[in-house]
Amino acid sequence: MLHKYRKTATIQAEQFDGSDEMIEKYDIEASVTIFISQYILHTKEGPMYVHIGDYIATGVEGEHWAIAPDIFEKTYERCD
């Protein structure tokens, strides 16, 4: 039988803006050329692309991962 589950842990998150401050804060690899910018966030599961506008979440153990804005807004609500 299927059951419904709700996440019980809270996370911290902020929207990635591509700034040097956020690149340094999250140790993101940035490859910026005239035509394209690529950003790689190192997660527990391995490297993950992060795009400007994505949310960078910080979990209960200090781990980081990227969440696309549409998924983030459907999954989380602000509680502070």
SEMAR-959009 format. One line per 2 residues: for each residue x, y, z of N, C-alpha, C. Coordinates in steps of 0.02 Angstrom, whole numbers, plus 50000, padded with zeros to 5 digits. Layout:
N
X,Y,Z,X,Y,Z,X,Y,Z  ...;
% end
This chain:
80
50042,49941,50000,50000,50000,50000,50044,50062,50000  50027,50111,49959,50064,50174,49957,50046,50218,50015;
50096,50251,50042,50086,50298,50097,50115,50366,50076  50091,50419,50105,50118,50486,50092,50167,50504,50147;
50222,50536,50127,50273,50557,50175,50288,50631,50165  50305,50664,50220,50324,50734,50218,50394,50741,50247;
50433,50785,50218,50501,50796,50244,50495,50830,50312  50535,50807,50360,50530,50836,50427,50590,50881,50444;
50644,50874,50407,50703,50916,50420,50696,50982,50383  50722,51035,50413,50723,51099,50379,50791,51107,50346;
50793,51147,50294,50855,51162,50259,50864,51237,50257  50924,51258,50241,50936,51328,50225,50950,51330,50150;
50928,51383,50117,50939,51388,50045,50944,51461,50025  50980,51473,49971,50981,51539,49941,50987,51530,49866;
50961,51580,49830,50960,51576,49758,51028,51597,49730  51056,51554,49686,51122,51566,49657,51118,51622,49606;
51161,51672,49614,51161,51730,49569,51224,51735,49527  51269,51687,49533,51330,51687,49493,51384,51734,49518;
51373,51765,49576,51422,51813,49602,51485,51778,49627  51539,51815,49627,51603,51788,49652,51596,51767,49725;
51557,51803,49764,51547,51786,49835,51516,51717,49843  51464,51703,49803,51431,51638,49808,51475,51582,49779;
51512,51597,49727,51557,51548,49698,51609,51528,49750  51636,51576,49786,51685,51562,49838,51652,51527,49898;
51594,51551,49920,51560,51523,49978,51546,51449,49971  51524,51428,49911,51505,51358,49899,51558,51319,49861;
51618,51348,49852,51673,51315,49818,51652,51289,49749  51620,51332,49711,51594,51315,49645,51648,51325,49593;
51654,51277,49547,51699,51285,49490,51662,51324,49437  51692,51379,49415,51660,51421,49365,51702,51420,49301;
51669,51407,49246,51700,51410,49180,51660,51460,49139  51686,51520,49133,51649,51574,49101,51686,51594,49037;
51651,51589,48981,51678,51612,48917,51633,51666,48889  51648,51690,48831,51607,51742,48799,51536,51716,48786;
51531,51652,48770,51466,51625,48748,51427,51588,48802  51461,51561,48852,51426,51519,48901,51461,51522,48969;
51420,51514,49021,51446,51509,49089,51424,51442,49116  51470,51403,49143,51454,51340,49175,51479,51342,49246;
51437,51317,49291,51454,51316,49362,51445,51245,49387  51494,51220,49424,51490,51153,49452,51495,51157,49528;
51445,51129,49560,51441,51125,49633,51461,51054,49653  51507,51048,49700,51529,50982,49723,51484,50960,49779;
51449,50904,49769,51402,50877,49818,51428,50811,49845  51394,50783,49894,51413,50718,49922,51409,50663,49869;
51364,50672,49820,51355,50622,49767,51401,50634,49708  51438,50689,49708,51483,50705,49653,51466,50773,49624;
51501,50792,49569,51490,50858,49539,51420,50865,49511  51392,50926,49517,51325,50940,49494,51324,51009,49463;
51295,51015,49403,51288,51081,49373,51239,51122,49412  51255,51186,49421,51209,51234,49453,51204,51293,49405;
51144,51318,49398,51130,51373,49351,51108,51435,49390  51120,51492,49362,51097,51554,49394,51021,51548,49401;
50996,51562,49460,50925,51556,49475,50908,51493,49514  50952,51442,49510,50941,51382,49551,50950,51400,49624;
50921,51359,49667,50932,51367,49738,50987,51320,49760  51031,51344,49803,51081,51301,49834,51057,51287,49905;
51044,51224,49917,51018,51203,49982,51075,51177,50025  51068,51187,50090,51116,51161,50139,51077,51116,50186;
51097,51053,50189,51061,51004,50229,51083,51002,50302  51056,50955,50339,51068,50951,50411,51140,50932,50428;
51176,50904,50381,51246,50886,50393,51294,50934,50358  51269,50992,50335,51310,51042,50303,51323,51029,50230;
51292,50978,50202,51301,50962,50131,51260,51011,50088  51283,51020,50026,51251,51066,49980,51228,51028,49918;
51173,51051,49888,51150,51027,49824,51108,51081,49791  51101,51077,49725,51064,51126,49687,50993,51100,49674;
50946,51147,49674,50876,51130,49660,50850,51182,49609  50821,51158,49555,50792,51203,49505,50736,51244,49537;
50727,51307,49517,50679,51350,49550,50607,51323,49550  50585,51293,49495,50516,51268,49493,50506,51211,49542;
50555,51167,49548,50551,51111,49596,50555,51137,49667  50600,51185,49679,50608,51213,49746,50542,51244,49770;
50511,51283,49727,50450,51319,49746,50391,51271,49757  50392,51212,49725,50339,51162,49735,50352,51120,49799;
50414,51117,49820,50434,51071,49873,50442,51105,49941  50464,51168,49942,50482,51201,50005,50441,51264,50014;
50429,51282,50077,50399,51346,50092,50443,51379,50146  50449,51444,50141,50490,51481,50188,50458,51479,50258;
50500,51470,50309,50472,51464,50377,50509,51507,50428  50545,51559,50406,50577,51602,50456,50546,51671,50458;
% end
